[in-house]
Amino acid sequence: MSTPPVVVVMGVAGTGKTTIGPLLAAALGVPYAEGDDFHPPANIAKMSAGTPLDDGDRWPWLDAIGQWAHGRAGLGGVVSSSALKRSYRDRLRAAAPGAVFLHLAGDRELIERRMAERKGHFMPTALLDSQFATLQPLEPDEAGVAVDVSGTPQEITARAFAALRSLER
């Protein structure tokens, strides 16, 4: 790729953002930032207790991710963020206009199974329904691609890399 993009890896919990993000960053030769690291402790506590975040909880988190993405403009980078709503993506784009979104999408059953197998993650499977209810897939006017999350992390990453390359053309 000519100028490395700033990619926001998005999707509901359990789609593999934390697994695919670093693999994609390595493939692109750019740094990776874990979106969960931008959450304030109060957000982590709320989600750990099984309570979904509201927009008031999310705005400072999205602003912190947007600031990181803005700082990577022209340099490239990959950051994870659920970015489930169009308004969240709009907020990220306001901070980092050149950002592109990689929507990791998949079957609810597969995602729930993967979430149940995770060790030590704060997001309980009980919040998956609220995540799917909130999800607004990428719209045609949004820079980004959707990639199916079935298969191995390497297969998903290869599909993501190819889909992002097709955006560049």
C-alpha positions in Angstrom: 0.0 0.0 0.0 1.3 3.5 -0.9 0.5 5.5 2.2 -0.4 3.2 5.1 -4.0 3.8 6.2 -5.3 4.4 9.7 -7.6 1.4 10.2 -10.2 1.1 12.9 -11.0 -2.5 13.4 -14.6 -2.6 14.5 -17.4 -5.0 15.4 -19.2 -6.5 18.4 -17.4 -8.1 21.3 -15.8 -11.4 20.4 -15.3 -10.9 16.7 -11.5 -10.9 17.2 -10.6 -7.2 17.1 -7.8 -7.8 19.6 -6.5 -10.8 17.7 -6.8 -9.5 14.1 -5.8 -5.9 14.9 -2.1 -6.7 15.7 -1.9 -9.3 12.9 -3.2 -6.7 10.4 -0.9 -4.0 11.8 2.1 -6.4 11.3 1.0 -7.1 7.7 0.8 -3.3 7.1 4.0 -2.5 8.9 2.3 -0.1 11.3 1.7 0.1 15.0 -1.3 -1.3 16.8 -3.3 0.3 19.6 -5.7 -1.7 21.7 -9.0 0.2 21.9 -9.8 -1.3 25.4 -6.7 0.5 26.7 -8.4 3.8 26.0 -11.3 3.1 28.4 -11.3 4.8 31.8 -11.5 2.5 34.8 -15.2 3.4 35.4 -16.1 2.0 31.9 -14.2 -1.3 32.6 -16.0 -1.6 35.9 -19.4 -1.0 34.4 -18.9 -3.6 31.6 -17.4 -6.1 34.0 -20.6 -5.8 36.1 -22.6 -6.7 33.0 -23.9 -3.2 32.4 -23.7 -1.8 28.9 -22.0 1.6 28.4 -24.2 4.5 27.4 -23.2 7.2 25.0 -22.0 9.4 27.8 -19.5 6.7 28.8 -18.4 6.2 25.2 -17.7 9.8 24.1 -14.4 10.3 26.1 -13.3 6.8 25.0 -14.0 7.5 21.3 -12.3 10.9 21.6 -9.1 9.3 23.0 -9.1 6.7 20.1 -9.8 9.5 17.6 -6.8 11.5 19.0 -4.5 8.5 18.6 -5.8 7.9 15.0 -5.3 11.6 14.2 -1.7 11.4 15.4 -1.1 8.5 13.0 -2.5 10.3 9.9 0.0 9.9 7.0 1.9 7.3 9.0 -0.6 4.5 9.3 -1.8 2.5 12.3 -4.4 0.1 13.4 -6.7 0.6 16.4 -9.6 -1.5 17.7 -12.9 0.0 18.7 -16.3 -1.5 18.6 -17.6 1.6 16.7 -21.0 0.0 16.6 -23.0 3.0 15.7 -22.7 5.4 12.8 -22.5 8.3 15.2 -19.5 6.7 16.9 -17.7 6.2 13.5 -18.6 9.8 12.6 -17.0 11.0 15.8 -13.8 9.0 15.0 -13.8 10.3 11.4 -14.2 13.9 12.7 -10.9 13.4 14.6 -9.2 11.3 11.9 -10.9 12.1 8.5 -8.7 9.6 6.6 -9.5 6.6 8.8 -11.0 3.5 7.2 -13.1 0.9 9.0 -12.6 -2.8 9.0 -15.9 -4.4 10.2 -15.2 -7.9 11.6 -18.6 -9.5 11.1 -19.9 -12.9 11.8 -22.6 -15.3 13.0 -23.8 -14.6 16.5 -23.4 -18.3 17.5 -19.8 -18.4 16.4 -19.1 -15.1 18.2 -20.8 -16.3 21.4 -18.8 -19.5 21.4 -15.5 -17.6 21.0 -16.4 -15.2 23.8 -17.2 -18.1 26.1 -13.7 -19.6 25.3 -11.9 -16.3 26.2 -10.0 -16.1 29.5 -9.7 -13.0 31.6 -11.6 -10.6 29.5 -13.9 -8.1 31.2 -16.8 -8.4 28.6 -19.3 -11.0 29.6 -21.3 -12.9 26.9 -24.5 -11.5 28.5 -23.7 -8.2 26.8 -23.6 -9.7 23.3 -27.3 -9.2 22.6 -27.0 -5.5 23.5 -24.0 -5.3 21.2 -25.9 -6.8 18.2 -28.9 -4.6 19.0 -26.7 -1.5 18.9 -24.7 -2.5 15.8 -25.2 -0.4 12.7 -23.2 -1.9 9.8 -21.1 0.3 7.6 -23.1 2.3 5.1 -22.1 2.7 1.5 -20.8 6.2 2.0 -18.4 5.1 4.8 -14.8 4.3 3.9 -14.4 0.7 5.0 -15.0 -3.0 4.4 -16.7 -5.9 6.1 -14.8 -9.2 6.5 -16.3 -12.5 7.7 -14.7 -13.8 10.9 -15.0 -17.5 10.2 -11.7 -19.3 9.9 -8.3 -18.9 11.5 -6.9 -15.5 12.5 -4.4 -15.8 9.6 -7.3 -16.4 7.1 -9.3 -13.5 8.5 -6.2 -11.2 8.4 -5.5 -12.2 4.8 -9.1 -11.4 3.8 -8.9 -8.1 5.6 -5.6 -7.1 4.0 -7.0 -8.0 0.5 -10.2 -6.1 1.2 -8.3 -3.0 2.3 -6.1 -3.2 -0.7 -9.2 -3.2 -2.9 -10.4 0.0 -1.2 -7.1 1.7 -2.3 -7.8 1.0 -6.0 
